[in-house]
Amino acid sequence: LAVAVLAGLLVCCLLYVSAAIWVTAEAYSSPSIVLSSGSGAQRYIIDDFREAYRWMSQNTDPSAKFMAWWDYGYQMNAMGNRTTIADNNTWNNTHIATVGLTLSSTEEEAYKVMRRLDVDYMLIIFGGKIGYSSDDINKFLWPVRISAGVYPERVQERNYYSQDGSYRVDKYAPKTMLNSLMYKMCYYRFAETQPYYGQPTGYDQSRHAEIGKKVFRLNRIEEAFTSENWLVRIYKVNPEPNHVGGP
């Protein structure tokens, strides 16, 4: 009996070690910049980050300045070979808050900040098409909170919640959310994409909701690049119009 118990414990240990190795390999061996879904023959590689950084390095001026939330700063520097307004060195809270202010503001108000900082391009991560939950919309309240701490007269977190106090992107989302630059950059032309069977146009796979504002124009920025799975979106900041002979 003792031998059988020991043999059973040995088998359990071997299975545990095998499972631990598999989990470690899946979680840590692949670089996070390349994503995948499924397994085996059904595995689908999502290479939008490298696609975007390659486009960035080959289709923008070497002196171009990019603004994005700080999470992607070092990647953009190293792989896109471009200057970023903020990166993973987050010691300057005011600097990060200014990026948050830009994302939280309307397009018109954000444009003033972008021009003041000589920003040429804006980059956002959007997972609504493929169900990637670690995107900028899901972390948007952090830019809002940080900017509210530095610019309380311009950003108030409560204005980004619905009347019932929830954070949402559907028809119940507040106007402050629907009119923010973040919302517009994520959902511009999104309703034109083909939804899954039985779902309405503009259905966000990450938030599991039909977006509240499907059709709108961009006035101060223009779409420059959207990756294959819509995971990375880049917008060009339009130059300030010349007012010849006018005020």
N, C-alpha and C positions, 0 to 999 in steps of 0.2 A: 504493500500500500504506500509506504514511504517513497519507494522508487517511482511509483506512478505519479505521486504528488509532485516530486522533484522534476519529473519529465514534463508534467503539465506546466509547471512554473517556468521551465526553460523555454518551452514553446511560446508561452506568453511573452517572455522577455524578448525572444527573437522577433516575434511579430511587432512588438512595440518599437524595437530599434528600426525595423524595416519601415514602419509607418512614419517614424520620426524623420528618417532620412528622406522619405518621399515628400513629406510636408516641407522640410527645409529646402529641398531642391526646388519645389514649386514656388516657394515664397521668396527665396533669396538668390537663387542662381541666375535668374533672368533679370537683365536690367529693366528697371521700372519704366524706362522711356519707351519700351516696346511692350505693348499689352497683348493679351490673347484671351480668347474665350473658347470654351469647349475643350475636348481632349482627344488624343489619338488622331484618327483620320478626320474627325470633325473639328479639329482645332483651327481657329480662325485668327490670324495675326493682324493686329491693329497697329499700324506703323505711322500714325498721323503726326506724331511729334517730330520724327526725323524728316518726314515729308515737308512739314512746315518750316523747320529750321534750314533745310536745304533750299527751299524757295526763298527764304529770307536772305540767305547768303548770296544767292545768285540773281535776285531780282530787285534788290534795293541798293541804294547808294551806300558805299562803305561808311559814310559819315552819318547815316540815318540814325535817329534816336527812337527807341521803342519804349512804350509804357505798357506795363502789365502788372498784375499783382505780384508781389515780391517772390512768391514760390518758384517762379520759372526764370528768375534773373540769371543765375549762373548757367543754366542750360542755354539760354539765349545768347549769352556772352561766348560760351565755349563752342556751341554747335552752329549758331547762326552768325557768329563773329560780328555782332552788332552791339552798340552801346545801349544800355538800359537805364531808365530813370531810377529804378529800384531793383535791388537784388536780395539775395539771401542774408546779407549782412544787415540785419534789422536794428542796429543800435540807434539809428536816427528815427525816432518815433514820428517827428513832424514830417519827415520825408515820406514815410509810409502813409501817414494820414492824408497827405496831399494826393497820393494816388487813390486812396479810398474816397476822398472828396470828389475826384474826377469821375469815378465809377458810379458814385451815389447821386450825382447831379443830373439835371436835364442835359440834353445834348448842347443846348445853347450855353448854359453855364459852364459845362465841362470844357467847351471849346476855348473859353477864356483862359482856363488853367493850362490847357495843352499848348496854346500859343505862347503863353508866358514862359513855359518851360521848354519851348522849341521842340515839342514832340512831333515826330513825323508819322509814326504808326502806333496803333493800339492793338494789343493782342489779348484775346480771351480764350479760355478753355470751356467748351460747351459739350455736355454729355447727353443732351436731351434726345438726340437721334438714336444713339446706341445704348442708352441706359447706363452711362458712366457716371457714377454718383459723386466722384471727387472733383467735380467741376466748379467753376466760379460762381454759378448761381447758388449752389448748395452752401458755399462758404461766404456768400455775399454779406451776411450780417457781420462778419468780422471787419471787412473794410468799412462798413457803416459805423460800427462801434468805435473803431480806432479813429476815424475821421471826426466822429461826434465828440470825442474827447479833446480834440484840438480845435475843431471848428463848431462848437455847440450852437452858434447862432445860425449856422447854415445846414447842419445835419442833425436830426433828432431820430433816434432809432425807432421810436413808437410809430413814426409815420410810414414805416415799411411793413407794418403788420395790418392785417385785415381787421374789420370791426370786431370779430370774435377773438382777436388777439393771436391769430395764427399767421405763420409765414407761408405765403402761397403765391403762385404765378398764374392762377386761373382767373375767371371773371370776377372773383371776389377780392382779388389783389387790389390794394389801394393805388390811387393815381400816382403817388410818389414812386412806387415800385414800377408801375407800367411805363412811366415816362423817364425812368432813369437810363443813363447811358449803358449801364450793364445789361439791362433788359433788352434794349434796342440792339446791342451788338450780338447778344445771344440769339435773339429770335427774328432778326431781320431775314426775310424770305423763308423762314422755317415752315410756314404754312403751305409753301409750294412743294415741299418734299412729299414723297409718296408714303402715306401712313400704312401701318400694318392692317391686315384685313379686319374689318369691323370697327376700326378706330377712326375718329374724326380727323380732319386736317389740323395740323398744329398740336398734335398730341405728344407731350413730353414723356419719353420713356423712363426718364430718371425720376421725375416728380409724379408720374402717373396721373397727369392732369392735362386737360385741353387748355392751352394758353389763353389768357384773357384778352390779348391784343394781337391780332394776326397781321393786320395791314397797317403799315406806317412808312413814312419816308425818312431818309437820312438827309440832313441838310448841311452839316459841317464835316462829316466824314463820309467815306465811300468804301465799299467792300473791295479789298484788294486780293484776298486769298481765303479760300475755305478748303480744308483738307478733305480727303475722300470720305471719311465718316463724320464730318462736321465737328470733329473734336477740337480742332484748332482753327480759329477765325482771326484774320488780320484785317485791320481797317486803316486806310490812309487818311491822314488828317489834311483836309483841304487848306490851301494857302488862304490867307486873309484877303478878301476882295479889295481891289483898289477903288476908292471912291474919288474918281477924277471929277473935279469941279463940284463936288457935293460936300455935305457936312461930314 
